[in-house]
């Protein structure tokens, strides 16, 4: 897996520069939606080709624009692969991701946002629920930005986010039931990070704090 450089064989310029800066974040969004590093790289490749044709003077927020672009492409890939996953014999498990020890800064978003346990939980959601949960509860994008990414109204995104959050918590509670079943465990659910405001992943909620609706 790579999070460095724009895209293999791509031209330089401002398009490549903007994409390169945001690539770790974009890869993480796509990877959490698809659960496959290989498919995520393919989505980024296709997304960059589309991005290279965009008139930058019409782009007000590069991060929001690219997040919406890669989310739409990831959802297309997820739906296209749905039949293949349905025909798969046995449980479908996410593709393990190996982080690059040589460049920790490039993988900081991945390291703080991705866990195999979380990916397994995300596999239980519908494509739209998965995308909305990742964009809202992991990265804290605004509801109107998410609406543009998934092609739904803001009200529908609110409902989808609530449904996905409840499903994740319920599934997690069932899987973690044991001697301390009366104590809810939120360790698997990622706390929202203020990427949007501060530009780097920082925990916005302390362990045990409920995610907002």
N, C-alpha and C positions, 0 to 999 in steps of 0.2 A: 504494500500500500504506500502511496506517496501523497504528500500534501504540499510538496514544493513545486515551484515553477508554474507557469500558466498552464499550457497544455502542450504535449509533445507535438512538435512540428507546427506550432502556431506562430503567427506573426507577432511582432512586438507592438509597442505603442501604448497609448493610454488604456485601451481595452484590456490588454494583457496585464498591465500594472495593477489596475483596480481588481481584476479577477484574482491575481496572485495574492494580494493582501488578504482577501476574504476566503481563499481556498480552504484553509483548515476548517473554518466554520461551515462553509458550503458542503464540504465532504462529510462532516459530522451529521448535518441535517439529513443528507441523502442516505448515509449509512444507517442511521437510526430508523429511517422509513423502510429501507430495503433489507437491512440485515446482511448485506453482501458487499464486501470491499470491491470485488471484481465488477459487479453491476454498478456500484457507486462511481467507480472510475469511468465506466462507459457513459453514465448519465452526465458526469461533469464534462466529458469530452463533447457530447452532443450539445450541452447547455452553452459551453464556451463558443461553439460555432454559431449558435443563435445570437449570443451576446456580441460577437464580433461584428454583427450587422446592425446593431442598435445605434441610433443617433444619440450620442452622449449628452447633447444639449437638452434633450427631452427627459433625461433621468435626474430626478430631484434627490433621490435617496438610493445610492448604489447598493447598500447592504440590503435594504428592503426589496429592491428590484431583483437582485440576483437570488435572494432567498425564495422569492415567489417563483422565479424562473426554474430553479433547480427542484423546487417542490413539485411543480406541475410535471416536470419531466420524470421525477421519481415516482409520482402517482401513476403516470402512464406506464412506466416499466413494471410497477407492482401489479397493476391490473392485468397487464399482458402476461405476467408470469403466474397469475392466480391458478390457471388450469394446470400448469406444470406442478405447482405445489400441491394441488388437490389430488393429483395422480401419484404423488410421491408415496412410497410405502414406508410407514413409520413416521415418527414425529419430525417435523421440519425444524431444524436448528439453525440459528444464524451462523454465518461464516466467521470464524475467529479472526480477530484483527490484531496484527503485530505492529506495535508502535516502534518508531525509529528512535533508538537510544542515542543516536548521534546528533539528533536535533530535537531536543525536548520542547523548544519554543514552538516548533511547527505543529506539535501534537498536543499542546496544552488544552485545547478545546476538547479533543477526543478523550484525553486522560481524565478530565473532570466530568464528562457527560456520558460516556459509554461504559456499560458493564454488560456482561453476558446475561446476567439475571434480568436486567432491564429490557434487553432485546427480546428475551424469551417472553416477557410479559407483553411487550408491544406486538408480538406475533398474534396475540389473542384479539387484537382490535381490527376493525374494518380499515381499509386504506385511508378513508377520510378521517376517521377517529385517530389513527396513528399519526397522520400528518399534523392534525390540529394539536394533538397532545405534545408532540415534539416541538412544534413552533411556539406554543403558548407556555407549557409547563417546564420545558427544558431551557428554552432560549428567551422567553418573555416578549415575543413579538406582540404588537397590538392586534386586536381582533379585526380591525379593518384591513390590516396588512395580510392577515391570515385568510380573510375572506377572498381577497384578490388571488391568493395562491391556490385555493381549493375550489374556487368558482361557486361559493355560497354567499348568502347574505350574512351580515354581521350577526343578526339574531340567530340564524341557523348555526353559525360557528360557536356562539355561546352555548347553545344546546348540545352541540357535538362535543365541545370541550368538557362540559359537565358530565355527559354520558361516558366519555372516555375515562375521565378521572375516577368516576365511581366504579367503572369496570376494573380499572387497574388496581384500585384499593381493595375491591372485593376479591379479585383473583389472588392478590398478594396475601390477604388475610387467610384464605383457604390453604395456600401453599405453605404458610409459615405457622400453621396451627400446631401447637405442641404444649409443653409444660407451662408456657407463658402465653397461652392463646388469648387471655383476656387483655393483654397489652399489645396494642397495635404497633407494628413495626414499619416505619417509613424509610428504612435505610435504602431500600431498592429504588424508591421513587426519587428521581432527581429534583433537587430544589431549584427554583427558578434562578437564573443568573442574569445579571444586569449587563449583558453584552450590548444591548441597544444604547444604553446611556454612557457606559464607561469604556467600552471597547475591549475589555478583557474579561475572562470568566471569573466572577467572584460569587461566592455563595450569598444569596439574598435572604435565606431563611435558615434559622437554626434547626438542628435535629429535633423532630417532634412537632414542629409548627405545621399546621394544616395549610395546604395550598388554597389560595383564594379562588373564588368562583367569579 
